[in-house]
Amino acid sequence: MSMIRAIRDGVLWNVAGWLAAFGKIRTKSGAIADAEPNEYQKRISDIVEWCHENGVPCRIIALKPRQKGSTTFSVAVAYRRLMAKIGRGLFAGGSHFQASNMWKIFKTYVDYDEGDKGRCDINSTEAKFYNGSTLERITLRNAQAGRSGTYQVLILTEVAYLSDEGVANADDVVAGLLKCVPDEPDTIVIEESTAHGATGYFYAKYDGAVTFEEAKAGKAGTIRVFAAWFEFADSRRDPVREGIVDDSDLTTEERDLAAEWSLDLWQVAWMRWAIREECNRDFEKFQEDYPFDEVTAFLKSGRGKFSNAA
């Protein structure tokens, strides 16, 4: 057995391991690069592998921060599951852009897989694996899309925003689609979204989900996944670039947040930059896109006419 095949077989159900060993991603600059799974992605990988090893249907609901690779990894989970065992997969989003984006990520895995290269053929709407697995993509604006099939893998992205994306009766559409995945071992459903207020389907589903520790202890239910923005290695910026030399250069609010969340100056500098450049100087928007914890993520999102500060 060749070394590559031995490694490939060893990470058959370890998605993070496969991604680190064989996967490629397209960076924000458009370049193809090696992938280094982050803590959030490793948590999802651990759940997928544990469910497989214990014969438990894998059901995940992920509260994702923006631009931290949640969808990238969900797509990798689908790719590896369908490569490991014959099945039928589906990507679903509220808009054409969301489904198209997942498809582009998937195509990058197919084109640059250094372990299973050439074992999947992909066109603009369907992928066919050498083992008989298939994958397709849909937009949920068509309420009946996907509901006539049976799937072993289902990835739903930005679930909390489906109504905003023009999906009529979004909760019913999602519920109908979930019924298309049988409650059997090695089936995988990942529902991922950024927060969008402490109401609605996604909030209720996430709030009622179990932790991975509870699942391992025998408690049944969908497993929730979360990672705060400051857990990511790329949420750091040279403080000098933001005019920060020491604590005296922080605002009162920044100083309080640093104390509450044990942030160092590099993390505070990144937060200052992100609030200004990515969130239009809106701290509440920052808390929505890059949450500190699960509670404030929902309470600070889906805002009404007046800000919480007002």
C-alpha positions as CSV (number, residue, x, y, z in Angstrom):
1,M,0.0,0.0,0.0
2,S,1.4,3.4,-1.0
3,M,2.0,6.0,1.7
4,I,-0.6,8.3,0.1
5,R,-3.2,5.6,0.0
6,A,-2.5,4.7,3.7
7,I,-3.0,8.3,4.7
8,R,-6.0,8.7,2.5
9,D,-7.7,5.6,4.1
10,G,-6.8,6.8,7.5
11,V,-8.7,10.1,7.1
12,L,-11.7,8.6,5.3
13,W,-14.1,10.0,7.9
14,N,-11.7,12.5,9.4
15,V,-12.6,15.6,7.3
16,A,-10.1,17.9,9.1
17,G,-7.4,15.4,8.6
18,W,-8.2,15.0,4.9
19,L,-8.3,18.7,4.4
20,A,-4.9,19.2,6.0
21,A,-3.3,16.3,4.1
22,F,-4.9,16.5,0.7
23,G,-7.4,19.4,0.3
24,K,-6.9,22.8,-1.3
25,I,-8.9,25.9,-0.9
26,R,-9.2,29.2,-2.9
27,T,-8.0,32.1,-0.8
28,K,-9.7,35.5,-0.7
29,S,-7.1,36.7,-3.2
30,G,-8.2,33.9,-5.6
31,A,-5.1,31.8,-5.2
32,I,-5.2,28.0,-4.7
33,A,-3.5,27.1,-1.3
34,D,-3.1,24.4,1.3
35,A,-5.8,24.3,4.0
36,E,-5.2,24.4,7.7
37,P,-8.4,23.6,9.6
38,N,-9.3,26.0,12.4
39,E,-10.8,25.1,15.8
40,Y,-14.4,25.6,14.6
41,Q,-13.8,23.3,11.6
42,K,-12.1,20.7,13.8
43,R,-15.1,20.6,16.1
44,I,-17.4,19.8,13.2
45,S,-14.9,17.2,12.0
46,D,-14.8,15.5,15.4
47,I,-18.6,15.3,15.5
48,V,-18.8,13.8,12.0
49,E,-16.2,11.2,12.9
50,W,-17.7,10.4,16.3
51,C,-21.2,9.9,14.7
52,H,-19.7,7.5,12.1
53,E,-17.8,5.5,14.7
54,N,-20.8,5.2,17.0
55,G,-23.4,4.5,14.3
56,V,-25.3,7.7,15.1
57,P,-27.1,9.9,12.4
58,C,-25.0,13.1,12.2
59,R,-27.1,16.2,12.8
60,I,-25.4,19.5,13.3
61,I,-26.6,23.1,13.7
62,A,-23.8,25.6,13.4
63,L,-23.8,29.2,14.6
64,K,-21.2,30.5,12.3
65,P,-19.1,33.7,12.3
66,R,-18.6,35.3,8.9
67,Q,-15.5,34.7,6.8
68,K,-14.2,31.9,9.0
69,G,-14.7,28.9,6.8
70,S,-18.0,27.4,8.0
71,T,-19.5,26.8,4.5
72,T,-16.1,25.8,3.2
73,F,-15.9,23.0,5.7
74,S,-19.5,22.0,5.4
75,V,-18.9,21.4,1.7
76,A,-15.8,19.4,2.6
77,V,-17.9,17.2,4.9
78,A,-20.3,16.5,2.0
79,Y,-17.4,15.8,-0.4
80,R,-15.7,13.3,2.0
81,R,-18.9,11.6,3.0
82,L,-19.9,10.9,-0.6
83,M,-16.4,9.8,-1.4
84,A,-16.3,7.4,1.6
85,K,-19.7,5.7,1.0
86,I,-22.2,5.7,-1.8
87,G,-25.0,8.2,-1.3
88,R,-26.9,11.2,-2.6
89,G,-26.1,14.7,-1.5
90,L,-27.7,18.1,-1.8
91,F,-26.6,21.7,-1.3
92,A,-29.4,24.1,-0.6
93,G,-29.5,27.9,0.0
94,G,-32.0,30.7,-0.2
95,S,-30.5,32.3,-3.3
96,H,-28.7,31.2,-6.4
97,F,-25.6,32.9,-5.2
98,Q,-25.4,30.7,-2.0
99,A,-25.8,27.4,-3.9
100,S,-23.4,28.6,-6.6
101,N,-20.8,29.5,-4.0
102,M,-21.0,26.1,-2.3
103,W,-20.6,24.5,-5.8
104,K,-17.5,26.5,-6.5
105,I,-15.9,25.4,-3.2
106,F,-16.9,21.8,-4.0
107,K,-15.3,22.1,-7.5
108,T,-12.0,23.3,-6.0
109,Y,-11.9,20.2,-3.8
110,V,-12.6,17.9,-6.8
111,D,-10.1,19.6,-9.1
112,Y,-7.2,19.8,-6.6
113,D,-7.7,16.7,-4.3
114,E,-4.3,15.2,-4.0
115,G,-5.6,12.0,-2.5
116,D,-8.6,11.1,-4.6
117,K,-7.9,13.0,-7.8
118,G,-10.0,12.0,-10.8
119,R,-12.6,10.2,-8.7
120,C,-15.4,12.7,-9.2
121,D,-16.8,14.3,-12.4
122,I,-18.6,17.6,-12.0
123,N,-20.6,19.9,-14.3
124,S,-22.5,23.0,-13.5
125,T,-25.4,21.3,-11.7
126,E,-24.4,17.7,-10.8
127,A,-21.4,15.8,-9.6
128,K,-20.9,12.0,-10.0
129,F,-18.4,10.1,-7.9
130,Y,-16.6,6.9,-9.0
131,N,-18.4,4.9,-6.3
132,G,-21.8,5.9,-7.6
133,S,-22.5,8.8,-5.2
134,T,-24.1,11.9,-6.7
135,L,-24.5,15.5,-5.6
136,E,-26.7,18.3,-6.8
137,R,-27.6,21.9,-5.8
138,I,-30.8,23.8,-5.5
139,T,-32.3,27.2,-4.4
140,L,-35.1,27.0,-1.9
141,R,-37.1,29.7,-3.6
142,N,-38.8,26.8,-5.3
143,A,-40.7,25.4,-2.3
144,Q,-40.9,21.9,-3.9
145,A,-37.2,21.7,-4.9
146,G,-35.5,18.6,-3.5
147,R,-38.5,17.4,-1.6
148,S,-39.2,14.4,-3.9
149,G,-35.8,12.8,-3.3
150,T,-34.0,10.9,-0.6
151,Y,-30.6,12.1,0.5
152,Q,-27.8,10.9,2.7
153,V,-26.1,14.3,2.9
154,L,-27.8,17.7,3.2
155,I,-26.1,21.0,3.6
156,L,-28.3,24.1,4.3
157,T,-26.6,27.5,4.5
158,E,-27.8,30.8,6.1
159,V,-30.9,29.1,7.4
160,A,-31.8,32.1,9.6
161,Y,-32.0,34.3,6.5
162,L,-34.1,32.2,4.1
163,S,-37.2,34.4,4.5
164,D,-35.0,37.4,3.7
165,E,-33.8,35.6,0.6
166,G,-37.3,35.3,-0.7
167,V,-38.1,31.8,0.5
168,A,-41.9,31.7,1.2
169,N,-42.8,29.7,4.3
170,A,-39.2,29.0,4.9
171,D,-39.7,27.0,8.1
172,D,-42.0,24.6,6.3
173,V,-39.7,24.3,3.4
174,V,-36.8,23.4,5.6
175,A,-38.9,21.0,7.6
176,G,-40.0,19.2,4.4
177,L,-36.4,19.0,3.2
178,L,-35.1,17.5,6.4
179,K,-37.7,14.7,6.1
180,C,-35.8,13.7,2.9
181,V,-32.8,12.5,5.0
182,P,-33.5,9.1,6.6
183,D,-32.7,8.7,10.3
184,E,-29.9,6.2,9.7
185,P,-26.2,5.9,10.4
186,D,-23.8,7.8,8.1
187,T,-26.4,10.3,7.1
188,I,-25.4,13.9,7.6
189,V,-27.3,17.1,7.9
190,I,-25.6,20.4,8.6
191,E,-27.7,23.5,9.1
192,E,-25.5,26.6,9.3
193,S,-26.2,30.3,9.7
194,T,-25.1,33.5,11.2
195,A,-27.5,34.7,13.9
196,H,-30.6,36.7,13.0
197,G,-32.4,37.5,16.2
198,A,-33.7,35.5,19.2
199,T,-36.8,34.3,17.3
200,G,-37.6,32.0,14.4
201,Y,-36.7,28.5,13.3
202,F,-32.9,28.7,13.5
203,Y,-32.8,30.3,16.9
204,A,-35.3,27.7,18.3
205,K,-33.4,24.8,16.7
206,Y,-30.1,26.0,18.0
207,D,-31.4,26.8,21.5
208,G,-32.9,23.3,21.7
209,A,-29.8,21.5,20.4
210,V,-27.4,19.5,22.6
211,T,-23.7,20.0,23.1
212,F,-21.2,17.5,21.7
213,E,-20.4,16.5,25.3
214,E,-24.1,15.8,26.0
215,A,-24.3,13.8,22.8
216,K,-21.3,11.7,23.8
217,A,-22.9,11.1,27.2
218,G,-26.0,9.6,25.4
219,K,-28.4,12.6,25.0
220,A,-30.1,12.5,21.7
221,G,-30.6,15.5,19.5
222,T,-29.0,17.8,16.9
223,I,-25.6,18.9,18.0
224,R,-24.8,22.6,18.1
225,V,-21.4,24.1,17.2
226,F,-20.1,27.6,18.0
227,A,-16.8,29.4,18.1
228,A,-16.2,33.0,19.2
229,W,-14.4,35.3,16.8
230,F,-11.3,35.6,19.1
231,E,-10.7,31.8,18.9
232,F,-9.6,32.1,15.3
233,A,-5.9,32.7,14.6
234,D,-6.6,35.1,11.8
235,S,-8.6,37.5,14.1
236,R,-5.4,39.3,14.9
237,R,-3.8,42.5,13.7
238,D,-0.6,44.4,14.5
239,P,-1.8,46.9,17.1
240,V,0.6,49.6,15.8
241,R,-1.3,49.7,12.6
242,E,-4.4,50.7,14.6
243,G,-2.6,53.3,16.7
244,I,-2.3,51.0,19.7
245,V,1.0,50.8,21.7
246,D,-0.4,49.8,25.1
247,D,-3.6,49.7,27.1
248,S,-3.7,53.5,27.4
249,D,-4.5,53.7,23.7
250,L,-7.7,51.7,24.1
251,T,-11.2,53.2,24.5
252,T,-13.1,52.6,27.6
253,E,-15.3,50.1,25.7
254,E,-12.3,48.3,24.3
255,R,-10.7,48.1,27.7
256,D,-13.9,46.6,29.2
257,L,-14.2,44.1,26.4
258,A,-10.6,43.1,26.6
259,A,-11.0,42.4,30.3
260,E,-14.3,40.5,29.9
261,W,-13.1,38.2,27.1
262,S,-9.3,38.1,27.9
263,L,-8.4,39.8,24.6
264,D,-4.8,40.7,23.9
265,L,-3.9,43.9,22.0
266,W,-3.6,42.1,18.7
267,Q,-7.2,40.9,19.0
268,V,-8.4,44.3,20.1
269,A,-6.7,45.8,17.1
270,W,-8.4,43.3,14.8
271,M,-11.7,44.1,16.4
272,R,-11.2,47.8,15.9
273,W,-10.3,47.3,12.3
274,A,-13.3,44.9,11.6
275,I,-15.8,47.3,13.2
276,R,-14.5,50.1,11.1
277,E,-13.9,48.4,7.8
278,E,-16.4,45.5,7.7
279,C,-19.2,46.6,9.9
280,N,-19.5,50.3,9.0
281,R,-18.4,51.4,12.5
282,D,-21.5,49.6,14.0
283,F,-20.5,47.5,17.0
284,E,-23.9,45.8,17.1
285,K,-23.3,44.6,13.6
286,F,-19.9,43.3,14.6
287,Q,-21.5,41.3,17.4
288,E,-23.9,39.8,14.9
289,D,-21.2,38.9,12.3
290,Y,-18.5,38.0,14.8
291,P,-20.1,37.0,18.1
292,F,-18.4,36.9,21.4
293,D,-20.7,34.1,22.7
294,E,-23.9,32.3,21.8
295,V,-26.2,34.5,23.9
296,T,-25.2,37.9,22.6
297,A,-25.0,36.6,19.0
298,F,-28.8,36.2,19.0
299,L,-29.6,39.1,21.3
300,K,-27.6,41.6,19.3
301,S,-28.8,40.5,15.9
302,G,-32.1,41.0,14.1
303,R,-32.3,44.6,15.5
304,G,-35.3,46.8,15.3
305,K,-35.7,50.5,14.5
306,F,-33.6,51.7,17.5
307,S,-30.2,50.4,18.5
308,N,-29.7,48.6,21.8
309,A,-27.4,51.5,23.0
310,A,-30.2,54.0,22.3
